[in-house]
Amino acid sequence: MNNKIQLRFGIISIIVLVAALSRLLPHPYNFTPIGAMGLFGAAHLSRKYLAFLVPFLAMWISDLLLNNLIYARLYPDFYGESFVWMGNLWVYGSFAAIVGLGFLLLRQVKVSNLLAASLLASVLFFAITNFGVWLADPKYPTTAAGLLAAYGAGIPFFWNTLLGDLFYVGVLFGTYEWAQRRFPALAMEKA
C-alpha cells in the first residue's frame, strides 16, 4: 500500500473512531453517529471488508466503554458484575444494513445522495432495532398488534435517530471534505 493510500486510510479510520467515541459524551437518546459511520465507511473505503470492519471495530470499542464504564454504573441491576463484550446484535445488524445502503447510494458523494442515504439509514435503524425489541421484550406479544406497539413505542426515539444521522453525516463528510481540500494527498480514489 503506498503512502497516500495509508494516509487516507488512517485519516478515515481516525474520523470514524472519533465519531464512535463521541457516543461517550452526554447526548439525547439515539442522537448518535452510528448511521453516519456506516455511510462514511461505505463511501470512502473501497475495500468492502474495510468499509464494514473499520466502523464495526470503532463501534465495538465505544460499546465496550459505554457498557462497562457508563451503563454498568447507571443500570447496575441490568448489567450486574460481568464484563459486557458485545452490544445489541440488532443494532449491529442494522449497522451492517446501513453500510450496504451506503454502497448502493453513495457511489457518488453529493448532498442529495447524502440526504437520501441519511434518511434511509434512520428508517433502516428504526425498522430493524424495533423489530428486535418486539422479538426480545416479553412486554410485546408476538402478534401484529405487539409489533405495531413496539414500533409505536420507538417513534419518539426515531426523531433523535434522524437528527443524529443528519448531523453526523454533515460532520463526518464535511470534515473529510475540508481535510481533502487542506491536504491534497487525501483527494484521490477511495482508500
C-alpha positions in Angstrom: 0.0 0.0 0.0 1.5 3.3 -0.9 1.9 6.2 1.5 -1.0 8.3 0.1 -3.4 5.3 0.5 -2.1 4.6 4.0 -2.6 8.3 5.0 -6.1 8.3 3.5 -7.0 5.1 5.3 -5.5 6.4 8.6 -7.5 9.7 8.4 -10.7 7.9 7.5 -10.2 5.5 10.4 -9.5 8.3 12.9 -12.6 10.2 11.8 -14.7 7.1 12.3 -13.1 6.3 15.7 -13.6 9.9 17.0 -17.2 9.7 15.9 -17.7 6.4 17.7 -16.1 7.8 20.9 -18.4 10.8 20.7 -21.1 8.3 21.9 -19.4 8.6 25.3 -20.4 12.3 25.6 -23.8 13.1 27.1 -26.4 13.2 24.3 -30.1 12.7 23.8 -31.2 9.1 23.3 -30.4 7.8 19.8 -28.6 11.1 18.8 -25.5 9.2 17.8 -23.1 8.8 14.8 -23.9 5.1 14.2 -25.7 5.6 10.8 -23.2 8.2 9.7 -20.2 6.0 10.5 -21.6 3.2 8.3 -22.4 5.5 5.4 -19.0 7.2 5.7 -17.1 3.9 5.7 -19.1 2.7 2.7 -18.5 6.0 0.8 -14.7 6.3 1.4 -13.3 2.8 1.8 -13.0 0.9 -1.5 -12.4 -2.5 0.1 -15.8 -3.6 1.2 -14.5 -5.6 4.1 -12.7 -2.5 5.4 -15.9 -0.5 5.0 -17.6 -2.9 7.4 -14.6 -3.6 9.6 -13.4 -0.1 10.4 -16.8 1.3 11.6 -17.7 -2.0 13.3 -14.4 -2.0 15.3 -14.9 1.6 16.2 -18.5 1.0 17.4 -17.4 -2.2 19.3 -14.8 -0.2 21.1 -17.3 2.5 22.0 -19.8 -0.2 23.1 -17.1 -1.7 25.4 -16.6 1.6 27.0 -20.3 2.5 27.2 -21.5 -0.8 28.5 -18.7 -1.4 31.1 -17.9 2.1 32.3 -21.0 4.2 31.9 -24.1 1.9 31.6 -22.9 -0.6 34.2 -22.8 2.3 36.8 -26.2 3.8 35.7 -28.0 0.4 35.5 -26.3 -2.0 37.9 -29.3 -4.3 38.2 -29.3 -4.8 34.4 -25.6 -5.1 33.8 -24.6 -6.8 37.0 -20.9 -7.6 37.8 -20.0 -9.3 34.5 -18.0 -7.6 31.7 -20.1 -7.0 28.6 -18.2 -7.9 25.4 -20.9 -7.2 22.8 -23.5 -4.6 22.2 -27.0 -5.3 20.9 -26.9 -7.6 17.9 -30.0 -5.9 16.3 -28.0 -2.6 16.4 -25.1 -4.3 14.7 -27.4 -5.9 12.1 -28.9 -2.5 11.3 -25.4 -1.1 11.1 -24.4 -3.7 8.5 -27.6 -2.9 6.5 -26.6 0.8 6.6 -23.1 0.1 5.3 -24.8 -1.9 2.4 -27.1 1.1 1.8 -24.1 3.3 1.6 -22.6 1.1 -1.1 -25.7 1.5 -3.1 -26.4 5.2 -2.7 -23.0 6.8 -2.2 -21.1 5.7 -5.2 -21.0 9.4 -5.9 -20.8 11.6 -2.8 -23.1 14.6 -3.3 -25.5 16.4 -1.0 -28.7 14.8 -2.5 -27.3 11.3 -2.1 -26.1 12.0 1.4 -29.6 13.3 2.4 -31.3 10.3 0.9 -28.8 7.8 2.5 -29.1 9.5 5.9 -32.9 9.4 5.8 -33.0 5.8 4.7 -30.3 4.9 7.3 -32.6 6.3 10.0 -35.5 4.3 8.7 -33.5 1.1 8.5 -32.2 1.5 12.0 -35.7 2.1 13.4 -37.2 -0.8 11.5 -34.6 -3.4 12.4 -33.9 -2.4 16.0 -37.6 -2.1 16.9 -38.3 -5.5 15.3 -35.6 -6.9 17.5 -37.2 -5.2 20.6 -40.5 -6.8 19.6 -38.9 -10.3 19.4 -36.9 -10.0 22.6 -39.1 -8.0 25.0 -41.8 -10.1 26.7 -44.0 -7.0 27.2 -44.7 -7.1 23.4 -46.8 -10.1 22.4 -45.6 -11.8 19.2 -48.6 -10.7 17.3 -49.2 -8.0 14.7 -50.6 -5.8 17.4 -47.4 -6.4 19.5 -45.2 -5.5 16.6 -47.2 -2.3 16.0 -46.9 -1.5 19.7 -43.1 -1.9 19.6 -42.8 0.4 16.6 -45.2 2.9 18.2 -43.1 2.9 21.4 -40.0 3.6 19.2 -41.3 6.6 17.4 -40.1 9.2 19.9 -36.6 7.8 19.5 -36.8 7.9 15.7 -36.7 11.7 15.6 -33.4 11.8 17.5 -32.0 9.0 15.3 -32.9 11.1 12.2 -31.4 14.3 13.6 -28.3 12.4 14.8 -27.8 10.8 11.4 -28.2 14.1 9.6 -25.9 15.9 12.0 -23.2 13.3 12.0 -23.3 12.8 8.2 -22.7 16.5 7.9 -19.8 16.4 10.4 -18.1 13.3 9.1 -18.4 14.1 5.4 -17.8 17.8 5.9 -14.7 17.1 8.0 -13.3 14.8 5.4 -14.2 17.2 2.5 -12.4 20.0 4.4 -9.4 17.7 5.0 -9.2 16.8 1.3 -9.1 20.5 0.4 -6.5 21.3 3.0 -4.3 18.2 2.3 -4.5 17.3 -1.5 -2.9 13.9 -0.9 -6.2 12.8 0.6 -8.1 13.7 -2.6 -7.7 10.6 -4.6 -9.6 7.3 -5.2 -11.1 5.5 -2.3 -8.7 4.1 0.3 
